[in-house]
């Protein structure tokens, strides 16, 4: 179901546009805007998880970004919930060059089902043979199937396999369970001859977040909801690339504009920022209609929390309800943000037609 954030963007579309703004590497204020929208909507854990997702998909394999740099900051964020820790993570990624190979493998490869695995040692014998012949697709397919069927056994026998190949104790320790497939693929490419890109890592000196960027964030912090709030605070609209991914809005039977104008209360009820307010007023729900215990409560609620959406200028509402054309594909996304794609798409059965779940 669509979940509307503090400023009534769809949560999944905010996540995607945060990713775009980091990969774009042009406007850090936009990174701050989308981060702040998620943070002040109450999606703190999701922000932390998404940081790892972006890292493993685009930066862990070839980039200069060291794991420990993000790990320290995200550990601090877990303890203090200070948004500056997230900003500092994204500032590192923003200044680093992204690569798309792991993203393509984990999100776009047409993987086949593998029947129930009974002997994991035999699976890794097959993978070892495929590695010698550099049959990347078969390696990825079996690793994915093995992970789906038994994650713990897969990691156990993978570590035995990788130590045998390298004659070294190079162990994969599962760090973030949501990204275990990406973690494993990164580890595999780094420690086998599947890695076809010659890349010499250099130390990078990252520029700190500018004072002007931090001042910009301060302008986003407090929101005293009133009729002009969205006009003042909605600084960015959705990128056209948003529509090439699978979106919650695509599951709706009504247009996003109807959700925004007529049902925003119902579709924001799972967002912590709004849920707290609904609980305070003890509201209930009749299908998609908000129900108050009495008229006084209704009036009090809308006196405090009324965006007056019907009076919004079109350009402001359009920033979140725009329709997406079908003329863009995932290849347009890849060619825009990545200079090279070091993975033959056709040879490795890469799906360039279907929308991606991200």
Sine and cosine of phi, psi and omega as CSV:
sin_phi,cos_phi,sin_psi,cos_psi,sin_omega,cos_omega
0.00,0.00,0.58,-0.81,0.08,-1.00
-0.88,0.48,0.71,-0.71,0.07,-1.00
-0.85,-0.53,0.88,-0.47,-0.04,-1.00
-1.00,0.01,0.68,-0.73,-0.06,-1.00
-1.00,0.09,-0.17,-0.99,-0.03,-1.00
-0.82,0.58,-0.69,0.72,0.00,-1.00
-0.99,-0.17,0.30,0.95,0.13,-0.99
0.92,0.39,0.60,0.80,0.29,-0.96
-1.00,-0.01,0.36,-0.93,0.11,-0.99
-0.98,0.22,0.76,-0.64,-0.09,-1.00
-0.79,0.62,-0.75,0.67,-0.06,-1.00
-0.91,0.41,-0.51,0.86,0.00,-1.00
-0.98,0.22,-0.49,0.87,0.11,-0.99
-0.91,0.42,-0.69,0.73,0.03,-1.00
-0.85,0.53,-0.73,0.68,0.00,-1.00
-0.89,0.46,-0.67,0.74,-0.04,-1.00
-0.96,0.29,-0.43,0.90,0.18,-0.98
-0.90,0.44,-0.71,0.71,0.05,-1.00
-0.86,0.50,-0.73,0.68,0.01,-1.00
-0.84,0.54,-0.70,0.72,-0.08,-1.00
-0.92,0.39,-0.51,0.86,0.05,-1.00
-0.96,0.28,-0.72,0.69,0.00,-1.00
-0.91,0.42,-0.54,0.84,-0.02,-1.00
-0.89,0.45,-0.62,0.78,0.07,-1.00
0.87,0.49,0.60,0.80,-0.03,-1.00
-0.84,-0.54,-0.62,0.79,-0.15,-0.99
-0.73,-0.68,0.99,-0.12,-0.04,-1.00
-0.95,0.33,-0.36,0.93,0.09,-1.00
-0.88,0.48,-0.57,0.82,0.03,-1.00
-0.93,0.38,-0.63,0.78,0.09,-1.00
-0.85,0.53,-0.70,0.71,0.01,-1.00
-0.89,0.45,-0.66,0.75,-0.03,-1.00
-0.87,0.50,-0.79,0.61,-0.05,-1.00
-0.93,0.37,-0.59,0.81,0.06,-1.00
-0.89,0.46,-0.72,0.69,0.00,-1.00
-0.89,0.45,-0.60,0.80,0.00,-1.00
-0.89,0.45,-0.66,0.75,0.04,-1.00
-0.94,0.33,-0.70,0.72,-0.05,-1.00
-0.89,0.46,-0.76,0.65,-0.06,-1.00
-0.98,0.18,-0.17,0.99,0.18,-0.98
-0.99,0.15,-0.23,0.97,0.04,-1.00
0.98,-0.22,0.18,0.98,-0.05,-1.00
-1.00,-0.08,0.89,0.45,-0.07,-1.00
-0.96,0.27,-0.75,0.66,0.00,-1.00
-0.89,0.46,-0.63,0.77,0.00,-1.00
-0.90,0.44,-0.58,0.81,0.06,-1.00
-0.90,0.44,-0.69,0.72,0.02,-1.00
-0.89,0.45,-0.72,0.69,0.02,-1.00
-0.88,0.48,-0.64,0.76,-0.06,-1.00
-0.93,0.36,-0.50,0.86,0.07,-1.00
-0.86,0.50,-0.70,0.71,0.04,-1.00
-0.92,0.39,-0.61,0.79,0.01,-1.00
-0.86,0.51,-0.74,0.67,0.00,-1.00
-0.90,0.43,-0.66,0.75,-0.01,-1.00
-0.86,0.51,-0.78,0.63,-0.06,-1.00
-0.95,0.32,-0.50,0.87,-0.01,-1.00
-0.97,0.23,-0.54,0.84,-0.18,-0.98
-0.80,-0.61,-0.26,0.97,-0.16,-0.99
-0.78,-0.63,-0.38,0.93,-0.16,-0.99
-0.94,0.35,-0.50,0.87,-0.14,-0.99
-0.98,0.21,-0.83,0.56,-0.11,-0.99
-0.91,-0.41,-0.30,0.95,-0.13,-0.99
-0.95,0.31,0.25,-0.97,0.06,-1.00
-0.98,0.17,-0.08,1.00,-0.09,-1.00
-0.94,0.35,0.88,-0.48,0.01,-1.00
-0.99,0.11,0.64,-0.76,-0.01,-1.00
-0.83,0.56,-0.69,0.72,-0.13,-0.99
-0.90,0.44,-0.48,0.88,-0.01,-1.00
-0.89,0.46,-0.70,0.72,0.04,-1.00
-0.96,0.29,-0.62,0.79,-0.07,-1.00
-0.88,0.48,-0.67,0.74,0.01,-1.00
-0.89,0.45,-0.71,0.71,-0.05,-1.00
-0.94,0.35,-0.62,0.78,0.00,-1.00
-0.96,0.27,-0.49,0.87,0.11,-0.99
-0.91,0.41,-0.63,0.77,0.06,-1.00
-0.91,0.42,-0.67,0.75,0.02,-1.00
-0.88,0.48,-0.62,0.78,0.01,-1.00
-0.89,0.46,-0.55,0.83,-0.03,-1.00
-0.99,0.11,-0.65,0.76,-0.18,-0.98
-0.95,-0.31,-0.36,0.93,-0.08,-1.00
0.88,0.48,0.44,0.90,0.03,-1.00
-0.98,0.19,0.84,-0.54,-0.07,-1.00
-0.91,0.42,-0.39,0.92,0.00,-1.00
-0.88,0.48,-0.48,0.88,0.06,-1.00
-0.90,0.44,-0.66,0.75,0.05,-1.00
-0.93,0.38,-0.68,0.73,0.04,-1.00
-0.84,0.55,-0.67,0.74,-0.03,-1.00
-0.92,0.40,-0.60,0.80,0.09,-1.00
-0.88,0.48,-0.76,0.65,-0.05,-1.00
-0.94,0.35,-0.47,0.88,0.05,-1.00
-0.91,0.41,-0.60,0.80,0.07,-1.00
-0.91,0.41,-0.74,0.68,0.00,-1.00
-0.90,0.43,-0.63,0.77,-0.03,-1.00
-0.85,0.53,-0.56,0.83,-0.04,-1.00
-1.00,-0.04,-0.01,1.00,-0.05,-1.00
-0.96,-0.26,0.47,-0.88,0.01,-1.00
-0.99,0.16,0.80,-0.60,0.02,-1.00
-1.00,0.03,0.42,-0.91,0.09,-1.00
-0.78,-0.63,0.49,-0.87,-0.18,-0.98
-0.94,-0.34,0.04,1.00,-0.12,-0.99
-0.88,0.48,-0.71,0.70,-0.03,-1.00
-0.93,0.37,-0.62,0.79,0.07,-1.00
-0.85,0.53,-0.72,0.70,-0.01,-1.00
-0.89,0.45,-0.71,0.71,-0.04,-1.00
-0.90,0.43,-0.72,0.69,-0.12,-0.99
-0.99,0.11,-0.35,0.94,-0.08,-1.00
-0.93,-0.38,-0.41,0.91,-0.19,-0.98
-0.87,-0.50,-0.24,0.97,-0.06,-1.00
-0.95,0.31,0.72,-0.69,0.02,-1.00
-0.99,0.17,1.00,0.01,-0.05,-1.00
-1.00,0.07,0.58,-0.82,-0.03,-1.00
-0.98,-0.20,0.44,-0.90,0.04,-1.00
-0.95,0.32,0.62,-0.79,0.07,-1.00
-0.90,-0.44,0.72,-0.69,-0.04,-1.00
-0.89,0.46,0.24,-0.97,-0.10,-1.00
-0.77,0.64,0.79,-0.62,-0.03,-1.00
-1.00,0.01,0.80,-0.61,0.02,-1.00
-0.94,-0.33,-0.47,0.88,-0.03,-1.00
-0.79,-0.61,0.97,-0.25,-0.07,-1.00
-0.96,0.27,-0.41,0.91,0.08,-1.00
-0.89,0.45,-0.66,0.75,0.01,-1.00
-0.91,0.43,-0.60,0.80,0.05,-1.00
-0.86,0.51,-0.69,0.72,-0.05,-1.00
-0.98,0.22,-0.30,0.95,0.19,-0.98
-0.93,0.37,-0.65,0.76,0.06,-1.00
-0.89,0.45,-0.69,0.73,0.00,-1.00
-0.90,0.43,-0.64,0.77,0.02,-1.00
-0.89,0.46,-0.67,0.74,0.03,-1.00
-0.90,0.44,-0.68,0.74,0.03,-1.00
-0.91,0.42,-0.54,0.84,0.02,-1.00
-0.91,0.41,-0.66,0.75,0.00,-1.00
-0.89,0.47,-0.54,0.84,0.00,-1.00
-0.99,-0.11,0.09,1.00,0.02,-1.00
0.80,0.60,0.68,0.73,0.08,-1.00
-1.00,-0.01,0.99,0.15,-0.13,-0.99
-0.84,0.54,-0.69,0.72,-0.08,-1.00
-0.85,0.52,-0.71,0.70,-0.05,-1.00
-0.92,0.38,-0.58,0.82,0.04,-1.00
-0.89,0.46,-0.76,0.65,-0.03,-1.00
-0.90,0.45,-0.67,0.75,-0.04,-1.00
-0.88,0.47,-0.71,0.70,-0.02,-1.00
-0.95,0.33,-0.60,0.80,0.04,-1.00
-0.90,0.44,-0.68,0.73,0.01,-1.00
-0.89,0.45,-0.74,0.67,0.00,-1.00
-0.88,0.48,-0.65,0.76,0.00,-1.00
-0.90,0.44,-0.67,0.74,0.03,-1.00
-0.89,0.45,-0.68,0.74,-0.01,-1.00
-0.88,0.47,-0.64,0.77,-0.08,-1.00
-0.98,0.17,-0.60,0.80,0.00,-1.00
-0.33,-0.94,0.99,-0.15,-0.08,-1.00
-0.90,0.43,-0.70,0.71,-0.06,-1.00
-0.91,0.42,-0.71,0.71,0.02,-1.00
-0.90,0.43,-0.61,0.79,0.01,-1.00
-0.88,0.48,-0.74,0.67,-0.02,-1.00
-0.91,0.41,-0.63,0.78,0.02,-1.00
-0.86,0.50,-0.79,0.61,-0.07,-1.00
-0.98,0.21,-0.44,0.90,0.11,-0.99
-0.89,0.46,-0.69,0.72,-0.01,-1.00
-0.90,0.44,-0.61,0.79,0.09,-1.00
-0.90,0.44,-0.67,0.75,0.00,-1.00
-0.90,0.44,-0.73,0.68,-0.08,-1.00
-0.94,0.34,-0.54,0.84,0.05,-1.00
-0.94,0.33,-0.58,0.82,0.06,-1.00
-0.91,0.41,-0.66,0.75,-0.02,-1.00
-0.92,0.39,-0.68,0.73,-0.12,-0.99
-1.00,-0.09,-0.22,0.97,-0.08,-1.00
0.86,0.51,0.43,0.90,0.01,-1.00
-0.70,-0.71,0.37,-0.93,0.04,-1.00
-1.00,0.06,0.97,0.26,0.00,-1.00
-0.96,-0.28,1.00,-0.05,-0.17,-0.99
-0.99,-0.17,0.65,-0.76,0.13,-0.99
-1.00,0.03,0.89,-0.46,0.12,-0.99
-0.97,-0.24,0.88,-0.48,-0.02,-1.00
-0.89,0.46,0.86,-0.50,-0.08,-1.00
-0.98,-0.19,-0.72,0.69,-0.07,-1.00
-0.76,-0.65,0.94,-0.33,-0.18,-0.98
-0.87,0.50,-0.52,0.85,-0.02,-1.00
-0.93,0.36,-0.34,0.94,-0.07,-1.00
-0.90,-0.43,0.40,0.92,-0.14,-0.99
-0.89,0.46,-0.60,0.80,0.03,-1.00
-0.90,0.44,-0.71,0.70,0.03,-1.00
-0.90,0.43,-0.64,0.76,0.04,-1.00
-0.86,0.51,-0.72,0.70,-0.04,-1.00
-0.91,0.42,-0.68,0.74,0.00,-1.00
-0.90,0.44,-0.68,0.74,0.06,-1.00
-0.86,0.50,-0.71,0.70,-0.02,-1.00
-0.89,0.45,-0.68,0.73,0.00,-1.00
-0.87,0.49,-0.75,0.66,-0.04,-1.00
-0.92,0.40,-0.57,0.82,-0.01,-1.00
-0.95,0.32,-0.47,0.88,-0.16,-0.99
-0.90,-0.43,0.28,0.96,0.10,-0.99
-0.67,-0.74,0.12,-0.99,0.00,-1.00
-0.99,0.13,0.21,0.98,0.13,-0.99
-0.94,0.35,-0.37,0.93,-0.02,-1.00
-0.95,0.31,0.97,-0.24,-0.11,-0.99
-1.00,-0.07,-0.11,0.99,-0.04,-1.00
-0.99,-0.13,0.82,-0.57,0.08,-1.00
-0.99,0.11,0.92,-0.38,-0.11,-0.99
-0.69,-0.73,0.86,-0.50,0.02,-1.00
-0.98,-0.21,0.90,-0.44,-0.02,-1.00
-0.96,0.27,0.65,-0.76,0.04,-1.00
-0.84,-0.53,0.48,-0.88,0.07,-1.00
-0.93,0.37,0.69,-0.72,0.02,-1.00
-0.91,-0.42,0.63,-0.78,0.10,-0.99
-0.98,-0.22,0.93,-0.35,-0.06,-1.00
-1.00,0.08,0.73,-0.68,0.08,-1.00
-0.96,0.29,0.68,-0.73,0.03,-1.00
-0.93,0.37,0.30,-0.96,0.06,-1.00
-0.90,0.44,0.74,-0.67,-0.07,-1.00
-0.93,0.36,0.42,-0.91,0.04,-1.00
-0.89,0.46,-0.60,0.80,0.00,-1.00
-0.91,0.42,-0.59,0.81,0.04,-1.00
-0.92,0.39,-0.65,0.76,0.03,-1.00
-0.93,0.38,-0.58,0.81,0.06,-1.00
-0.92,0.39,-0.60,0.80,0.06,-1.00
-0.87,0.49,-0.68,0.74,0.03,-1.00
-0.86,0.51,-0.66,0.75,-0.02,-1.00
-0.85,0.53,-0.51,0.86,0.01,-1.00
-0.95,0.30,-0.24,0.97,-0.03,-1.00
-0.99,-0.14,-0.20,0.98,-0.19,-0.98
-0.91,0.41,-0.91,0.40,-0.10,-1.00
-1.00,0.03,0.72,-0.69,0.06,-1.00
-0.79,-0.62,0.94,-0.33,0.13,-0.99
-1.00,-0.07,0.99,-0.15,-0.19,-0.98
-0.87,0.50,0.83,-0.55,0.06,-1.00
-0.42,-0.91,-0.03,-1.00,-0.16,-0.99
-0.88,0.47,-0.49,0.87,-0.06,-1.00
-0.99,-0.16,0.12,0.99,-0.08,-1.00
-0.88,0.48,-0.74,0.67,-0.05,-1.00
-0.91,0.41,-0.56,0.83,0.04,-1.00
-0.91,0.41,-0.57,0.82,-0.04,-1.00
-0.99,0.11,-0.51,0.86,-0.18,-0.98
-0.96,-0.28,-0.33,0.94,0.00,-1.00
-0.99,0.12,1.00,0.03,-0.11,-0.99
-1.00,0.02,-0.36,0.93,-0.08,-1.00
-0.74,-0.68,0.54,-0.84,0.08,-1.00
-0.96,-0.28,0.11,-0.99,-0.03,-1.00
-0.97,0.25,0.65,-0.76,0.04,-1.00
-0.96,0.29,0.52,-0.85,0.02,-1.00
-0.87,0.50,-0.46,0.89,0.00,-1.00
-0.92,0.39,-0.28,0.96,0.00,-1.00
-0.81,0.59,-0.62,0.78,-0.10,-0.99
-0.96,0.29,-0.16,0.99,0.02,-1.00
-1.00,0.09,-0.13,0.99,0.05,-1.00
-0.98,-0.19,0.32,-0.95,0.09,-1.00
-0.94,0.35,0.79,-0.62,-0.06,-1.00
-0.84,-0.54,0.47,-0.89,0.05,-1.00
-0.89,0.45,-0.56,0.83,-0.03,-1.00
-0.89,0.46,-0.43,0.90,-0.01,-1.00
-0.94,0.35,-0.23,0.97,0.03,-1.00
-1.00,-0.03,-0.09,1.00,-0.06,-1.00
-0.99,0.14,0.46,-0.89,0.08,-1.00
-1.00,-0.10,-0.11,0.99,0.01,-1.00
-0.83,-0.56,0.39,-0.92,-0.02,-1.00
-0.90,0.43,0.42,-0.91,0.05,-1.00
-0.88,0.48,-0.50,0.86,0.01,-1.00
-0.89,0.45,-0.60,0.80,0.04,-1.00
-0.92,0.39,-0.64,0.77,0.06,-1.00
-0.86,0.51,-0.73,0.69,-0.08,-1.00
-0.91,0.41,-0.74,0.67,-0.12,-0.99
-0.99,0.12,-0.61,0.79,-0.18,-0.98
-0.92,-0.38,-0.30,0.95,-0.09,-1.00
-0.73,-0.68,0.40,0.92,-0.11,-0.99
-0.88,0.47,-0.52,0.85,-0.02,-1.00
-0.89,0.46,-0.75,0.66,-0.03,-1.00
-0.89,0.47,-0.68,0.74,-0.08,-1.00
-0.99,0.13,0.01,1.00,0.11,-0.99
-0.94,-0.33,0.02,1.00,-0.16,-0.99
-0.93,0.36,-0.33,0.94,0.03,-1.00
-1.00,-0.06,-0.07,1.00,0.04,-1.00
-0.99,0.14,0.83,-0.56,-0.08,-1.00
-0.77,0.64,-0.64,0.77,0.00,-1.00
-0.83,0.56,-0.72,0.70,-0.03,-1.00
-1.00,0.09,-0.57,0.82,-0.03,-1.00
-0.85,0.53,-0.66,0.75,0.03,-1.00
-0.85,0.52,-0.64,0.77,-0.02,-1.00
-0.95,0.31,-0.63,0.78,0.03,-1.00
-0.91,0.40,-0.64,0.77,0.02,-1.00
-0.91,0.40,-0.61,0.79,0.03,-1.00
-0.87,0.49,-0.59,0.81,-0.01,-1.00
-1.00,-0.09,0.08,1.00,0.09,-1.00
0.81,0.58,0.73,0.69,-0.02,-1.00
-0.99,0.17,0.34,-0.94,0.15,-0.99
-0.77,-0.64,0.02,-1.00,-0.11,-0.99
-0.75,-0.66,0.74,-0.67,0.10,-1.00
-0.92,-0.39,0.99,-0.11,-0.21,-0.98
0.83,0.55,-0.92,-0.40,-0.02,-1.00
-0.97,-0.25,0.23,0.97,-0.04,-1.00
-0.97,-0.23,0.73,-0.68,0.05,-1.00
-0.98,0.21,0.67,-0.74,-0.06,-1.00
-0.80,-0.59,0.80,-0.60,0.04,-1.00
-0.98,-0.21,0.39,-0.92,-0.02,-1.00
-0.93,0.36,-0.46,0.89,0.06,-1.00
-0.35,-0.94,0.13,-0.99,-0.06,-1.00
-0.93,0.36,-0.53,0.85,0.03,-1.00
-0.88,0.47,-0.68,0.73,0.03,-1.00
-0.90,0.43,-0.65,0.76,0.02,-1.00
-0.86,0.51,-0.75,0.66,-0.02,-1.00
-0.90,0.43,-0.66,0.75,-0.01,-1.00
-0.90,0.44,-0.66,0.75,0.00,-1.00
-0.88,0.48,-0.76,0.65,-0.08,-1.00
-0.97,0.23,-0.31,0.95,0.16,-0.99
-0.93,0.35,-0.55,0.83,-0.02,-1.00
-1.00,0.04,-0.60,0.80,-0.20,-0.98
-0.78,-0.62,0.81,0.58,-0.02,-1.00
-0.91,-0.42,0.93,-0.36,0.05,-1.00
-0.98,0.18,-0.19,0.98,-0.06,-1.00
0.75,0.66,0.87,0.49,-0.12,-0.99
-0.88,0.47,-0.52,0.85,-0.04,-1.00
-0.93,0.37,-0.20,0.98,0.02,-1.00
-0.97,-0.25,0.09,1.00,-0.02,-1.00
-0.94,0.34,0.65,-0.76,0.17,-0.99
-0.88,0.47,0.51,-0.86,-0.08,-1.00
-0.86,0.51,-0.64,0.76,-0.08,-1.00
-0.91,0.42,-0.42,0.91,0.01,-1.00
-0.98,0.17,-0.73,0.68,0.03,-1.00
-0.91,0.40,-0.56,0.83,-0.05,-1.00
-0.87,0.49,-0.42,0.91,-0.06,-1.00
-0.88,0.48,-0.37,0.93,0.01,-1.00
-0.85,-0.52,-0.23,0.97,-0.08,-1.00
-0.93,-0.38,0.09,1.00,-0.03,-1.00
-0.82,0.57,0.52,-0.85,0.09,-1.00
-1.00,0.05,0.46,-0.89,-0.02,-1.00
-0.93,-0.36,0.76,-0.65,0.00,-1.00
-0.97,0.24,0.36,-0.93,-0.02,-1.00
-1.00,-0.07,0.16,0.99,-0.08,-1.00
-0.99,0.12,-0.18,0.98,0.03,-1.00
-0.99,-0.16,0.56,-0.83,0.01,-1.00
-0.79,-0.62,0.10,-0.99,0.03,-1.00
-0.88,0.47,-0.45,0.89,0.05,-1.00
-0.91,0.41,-0.60,0.80,0.07,-1.00
-0.87,0.49,-0.66,0.75,0.05,-1.00
-0.87,0.49,-0.74,0.67,-0.03,-1.00
-0.91,0.43,-0.69,0.73,-0.05,-1.00
-0.94,0.34,-0.43,0.90,0.01,-1.00
-0.97,0.25,-0.70,0.71,-0.17,-0.99
-0.99,-0.12,-0.22,0.98,-0.07,-1.00
-0.75,-0.66,0.81,-0.59,-0.07,-1.00
-0.94,0.35,-0.59,0.81,-0.01,-1.00
-0.73,-0.68,0.49,-0.87,0.11,-0.99
-0.85,-0.52,0.97,-0.23,-0.13,-0.99
-1.00,-0.02,0.72,0.70,0.00,-1.00
-0.48,-0.88,0.92,-0.39,0.01,-1.00
-0.86,0.52,0.87,-0.49,-0.12,-0.99
-0.94,0.33,-0.72,0.69,-0.06,-1.00
-0.94,0.34,-0.68,0.74,-0.04,-1.00
-0.88,0.48,-0.58,0.81,-0.08,-1.00
-0.99,-0.17,0.32,0.95,0.09,-1.00
0.81,0.58,0.84,0.54,0.00,-1.00
-1.00,-0.05,0.77,-0.64,-0.02,-1.00
-1.00,0.06,0.91,-0.42,-0.02,-1.00
-0.95,-0.30,0.13,0.99,-0.08,-1.00
-0.96,-0.29,-0.68,0.73,-0.09,-1.00
-0.98,0.21,0.47,-0.88,0.04,-1.00
-0.95,0.32,0.51,-0.86,-0.08,-1.00
-0.98,-0.21,0.68,-0.73,0.13,-0.99
-0.99,0.12,0.84,-0.55,-0.02,-1.00
-0.71,-0.70,0.00,0.00,0.00,0.00
